[in-house]
Amino acid sequence: MTDRTRGDLCPGVFRPWPADDGALVRLRIPGGHLTRTTLLALLDVAEAYGDGQVHLTKRANLQLRALPLINGNVPREVVEAIRATGLLPHSDHELVRNVLVSPLTGLDGGRADLRPVTKELDERICATPSLAKLPGRFLVVLDDGRGDLVSRTCDLGLVALSADEVQLRVGSTNWGPVVPLQEAAARLTGLARAFQQVRGSGDDAAWHVDELPAVPHTHDPDPRLPATTEPPAYGEVARGIAHVEVAGGVLDRGFSLTLPEHLVVTPWKSLVSLVE
């Protein structure tokens, strides 16, 4: 199916990457929503065991670096410290909770609020044992119709066409059917299961839908699909909502203490802050 000679090694808490400065672990946050309280708790872990910082990724996830590594694993005390932050709720599925969502969905603009879909999709993925073996690079991208993620490469996804209708994505360039918003999470879960069944096995198994020989039952793009839009400028986006620049995509305690309680991690290595 591919020319690879090894399986996917995308890092997580239970599968750290042995970087030059120590173990690197990644924490998935479907939809990107995070509290300052949780962020400060994770910084406690980073300061006690790593480089003292939390690193943002282009998938709107969090990374810790320079952690201790013993026989290829992060020590149990570090795992338990991370678990205590609440950012490791589904140990078996930690590597596959890769759900990237328009950061401002349900907060400002967009055609539909995708937060309920994100929550349901994550719950369905984590309730399906077979999906724990999806590749750690498998990515679901949900665009709420504003166009900020419509051009993002993905394995599966959707784009909102209205407040209650979406078109599914199957791979980076293929379109699925138009379906009601309330059915989207179930349909995406079914497609993920279908991919898992056909991607092959062993070290040469496909990591991405785009690697499959063919994607069946594709559809024409709906004329209501949005054009690609740029990320919002830094600063106030709407009343009580700001797009906050994070220098180098790295958060330390001093900067984090200046943030409000409610945050959204973006795929642009920045934050959306919400002031109530």
C-alpha positions as CSV (number, residue, x, y, z in Angstrom):
1,M,0.0,0.0,0.0
2,T,3.0,2.3,0.7
3,D,6.7,2.1,0.5
4,R,7.2,2.5,4.3
5,T,9.1,0.1,6.4
6,R,7.9,1.1,9.8
7,G,4.6,2.0,11.5
8,D,3.4,5.4,12.6
9,L,5.4,6.9,15.5
10,C,3.5,10.1,16.1
11,P,4.1,10.9,19.8
12,G,1.9,10.7,22.8
13,V,2.3,10.3,26.5
14,F,2.5,6.5,26.2
15,R,4.6,6.7,23.0
16,P,7.1,9.5,23.6
17,W,9.5,10.7,20.9
18,P,13.1,10.5,21.9
19,A,14.3,14.0,20.9
20,D,17.8,15.3,21.5
21,D,16.7,17.2,24.6
22,G,14.7,14.3,26.1
23,A,11.3,12.8,25.6
24,L,8.7,14.8,23.7
25,V,5.0,14.0,24.4
26,R,1.9,15.4,22.7
27,L,-1.5,16.0,24.2
28,R,-4.5,16.1,21.9
29,I,-7.3,18.7,22.6
30,P,-10.2,18.1,20.2
31,G,-11.5,21.6,19.3
32,G,-8.7,23.3,21.2
33,H,-10.7,24.5,24.2
34,L,-8.5,24.9,27.3
35,T,-8.6,26.7,30.6
36,R,-5.9,28.8,32.1
37,T,-6.1,26.6,35.3
38,T,-5.4,23.5,33.2
39,L,-2.6,25.3,31.3
40,L,-0.9,26.3,34.6
41,A,-1.2,22.7,35.9
42,L,0.5,21.5,32.8
43,L,3.2,24.1,33.2
44,D,3.7,22.7,36.7
45,V,4.6,19.4,35.0
46,A,6.8,21.1,32.5
47,E,8.7,23.0,35.2
48,A,9.1,19.9,37.4
49,Y,10.2,17.4,34.8
50,G,10.8,19.2,31.4
51,D,12.0,22.5,29.9
52,G,9.4,24.6,31.8
53,Q,7.3,25.4,28.8
54,V,4.2,24.3,26.9
55,H,4.6,24.2,23.1
56,L,1.7,24.7,20.7
57,T,1.4,22.7,17.5
58,K,-0.1,23.3,14.0
59,R,-2.8,20.8,14.9
60,A,-3.9,22.9,17.9
61,N,-2.4,20.4,20.3
62,L,0.1,20.8,23.2
63,Q,3.6,19.4,23.6
64,L,6.0,19.0,26.5
65,R,9.7,18.6,25.8
66,A,12.8,17.5,27.6
67,L,11.0,15.0,29.8
68,P,12.9,12.1,31.3
69,L,13.0,8.9,29.3
70,I,13.6,5.5,30.8
71,N,13.7,2.4,28.5
72,G,11.8,4.3,25.9
73,N,9.0,5.4,28.3
74,V,8.2,8.5,30.4
75,P,8.4,7.5,34.1
76,R,5.1,6.7,35.8
77,E,5.3,9.7,38.1
78,V,5.4,12.0,35.0
79,V,2.5,10.2,33.4
80,E,0.4,10.5,36.6
81,A,1.3,14.2,36.9
82,I,0.0,14.8,33.3
83,R,-3.1,12.7,34.0
84,A,-3.8,14.9,37.0
85,T,-4.2,17.9,34.7
86,G,-7.3,16.3,33.1
87,L,-5.7,16.3,29.6
88,L,-5.4,12.5,29.4
89,P,-9.0,11.3,29.7
90,H,-8.9,8.4,27.2
91,S,-5.6,6.6,27.6
92,D,-6.3,4.0,24.9
93,H,-7.3,6.6,22.4
94,E,-4.8,9.4,23.3
95,L,-3.0,9.2,19.9
96,V,-6.1,9.4,17.7
97,R,-8.1,12.3,19.2
98,N,-6.9,14.5,16.3
99,V,-9.9,16.8,15.7
100,L,-9.0,20.2,14.4
101,V,-11.9,22.8,14.4
102,S,-12.4,26.4,13.4
103,P,-11.2,28.1,16.6
104,L,-13.9,30.7,16.7
105,T,-16.8,28.4,16.0
106,G,-19.8,29.1,18.3
107,L,-18.0,32.2,19.5
108,D,-18.1,34.7,16.6
109,G,-19.0,34.2,13.0
110,G,-19.2,31.0,11.0
111,R,-22.3,29.3,9.7
112,A,-22.7,26.7,12.4
113,D,-21.5,26.0,15.9
114,L,-19.4,22.9,15.6
115,R,-18.6,22.5,19.3
116,P,-21.4,19.9,19.9
117,V,-20.3,18.0,16.8
118,T,-16.7,18.0,18.1
119,K,-17.7,16.7,21.5
120,E,-19.9,13.9,20.0
121,L,-17.2,12.9,17.5
122,D,-14.6,12.6,20.2
123,E,-16.9,10.6,22.4
124,R,-17.8,8.2,19.5
125,I,-14.1,7.7,18.5
126,C,-13.1,7.0,22.1
127,A,-16.1,4.6,22.5
128,T,-15.0,2.5,19.5
129,P,-12.1,0.2,20.5
130,S,-11.0,-0.5,16.9
131,L,-10.3,3.2,16.3
132,A,-7.7,3.2,19.0
133,K,-5.4,1.7,16.4
134,L,-5.8,4.5,13.8
135,P,-2.5,6.1,12.9
136,G,-1.5,8.9,15.2
137,R,-1.3,11.2,12.2
138,F,-4.9,10.6,11.1
139,L,-6.6,14.0,11.2
140,V,-10.2,15.2,11.1
141,V,-10.8,18.8,10.2
142,L,-14.0,20.7,10.8
143,D,-14.6,24.1,9.2
144,D,-17.6,26.0,10.4
145,G,-18.2,27.6,7.0
146,R,-15.9,30.6,7.5
147,G,-13.2,29.0,5.3
148,D,-10.3,29.1,7.8
149,L,-9.7,25.4,7.6
150,V,-11.3,24.5,4.2
151,S,-7.9,24.2,2.5
152,R,-6.3,22.2,5.3
153,T,-5.1,18.7,4.3
154,C,-7.0,16.1,6.2
155,D,-8.1,12.5,6.3
156,L,-11.8,13.2,7.1
157,G,-13.7,16.3,7.8
158,L,-16.6,18.6,7.1
159,V,-17.5,22.1,6.0
160,A,-20.6,23.8,7.2
161,L,-22.9,24.9,4.3
162,S,-25.5,26.4,6.6
163,A,-26.6,26.3,10.3
164,D,-27.8,22.7,9.9
165,E,-26.2,21.2,6.8
166,V,-22.6,20.2,6.1
167,Q,-20.6,18.5,3.3
168,L,-18.3,15.8,4.4
169,R,-14.6,15.6,3.3
170,V,-13.0,12.2,2.5
171,G,-9.3,12.9,2.1
172,S,-7.7,16.2,1.3
173,T,-9.3,16.7,-2.2
174,N,-12.4,14.5,-2.3
175,W,-15.9,15.4,-1.1
176,G,-18.5,13.2,0.5
177,P,-22.2,13.7,0.6
178,V,-24.1,16.7,2.1
179,V,-25.7,15.6,5.4
180,P,-27.6,17.1,8.3
181,L,-25.3,18.6,10.9
182,Q,-26.8,16.3,13.6
183,E,-25.7,13.2,11.6
184,A,-22.1,14.4,11.0
185,A,-20.3,12.9,14.0
186,A,-21.9,9.5,13.3
187,R,-21.1,9.6,9.6
188,L,-17.4,10.6,10.2
189,T,-17.0,7.8,12.8
190,G,-18.3,5.4,10.2
191,L,-15.9,6.6,7.6
192,A,-13.0,6.3,10.1
193,R,-14.0,2.7,10.8
194,A,-14.1,2.0,7.1
195,F,-10.6,3.4,6.6
196,Q,-9.4,1.3,9.5
197,Q,-10.8,-1.8,7.7
198,V,-9.2,-1.1,4.3
199,R,-5.9,0.6,5.1
200,G,-4.0,-2.6,5.4
201,S,-1.8,-4.0,8.2
202,G,1.8,-4.1,9.1
203,D,4.5,-1.5,8.7
204,D,3.3,-0.6,5.1
205,A,-0.3,0.2,6.1
206,A,-1.7,3.5,5.0
207,W,-1.5,6.4,7.5
208,H,-3.8,8.6,5.5
209,V,-6.9,8.4,3.3
210,D,-5.0,10.1,0.6
211,E,-2.7,7.1,0.4
212,L,-5.5,4.7,-0.5
213,P,-5.6,3.5,-4.2
214,A,-9.1,5.0,-4.6
215,V,-11.8,6.7,-2.5
216,P,-15.2,5.3,-3.5
217,H,-18.5,7.2,-3.7
218,T,-17.0,10.7,-4.0
219,H,-19.3,13.7,-4.7
220,D,-19.1,17.1,-6.4
221,P,-18.2,20.0,-4.2
222,D,-21.3,21.9,-3.2
223,P,-21.5,25.4,-4.7
224,R,-22.1,26.8,-1.2
225,L,-18.6,25.8,0.0
226,P,-16.6,28.9,1.2
227,A,-13.4,30.3,-0.2
228,T,-10.3,30.0,1.8
229,T,-9.9,32.8,4.4
230,E,-6.9,33.9,6.4
231,P,-6.6,33.7,10.2
232,P,-8.0,36.7,12.0
233,A,-5.5,39.5,12.8
234,Y,-4.1,39.6,16.3
235,G,-6.1,41.7,18.7
236,E,-9.8,42.1,19.4
237,V,-12.0,39.9,17.2
238,A,-15.3,40.7,18.8
239,R,-16.4,42.0,22.2
240,G,-14.6,39.9,24.9
241,I,-12.8,37.8,22.2
242,A,-9.2,38.3,21.2
243,H,-6.7,36.5,19.0
244,V,-3.5,36.4,21.0
245,E,-0.1,36.1,19.5
246,V,2.2,33.5,21.2
247,A,5.8,34.2,20.4
248,G,7.4,31.1,18.9
249,G,4.3,29.1,19.8
250,V,5.7,28.7,23.3
251,L,3.9,29.4,26.6
252,D,5.7,30.0,29.9
253,R,4.2,30.8,33.3
254,G,4.8,34.5,33.2
255,F,2.8,34.9,29.9
256,S,0.2,32.4,30.9
257,L,-0.6,34.2,34.1
258,T,-1.7,37.2,32.0
259,L,-4.3,35.2,30.2
260,P,-8.0,34.9,31.0
261,E,-9.5,31.6,32.2
262,H,-11.1,30.5,28.9
263,L,-8.8,29.9,25.9
264,V,-8.8,28.1,22.6
265,V,-5.6,26.8,21.0
266,T,-5.5,27.5,17.3
267,P,-3.7,25.8,14.4
268,W,-1.7,29.0,13.9
269,K,0.3,28.4,17.2
270,S,-1.7,31.2,18.9
271,L,-4.6,31.5,21.3
272,V,-8.1,32.8,21.3
273,S,-8.9,34.4,24.7
274,L,-12.4,34.8,26.0
275,V,-13.2,37.4,28.7
276,E,-16.6,37.0,30.3
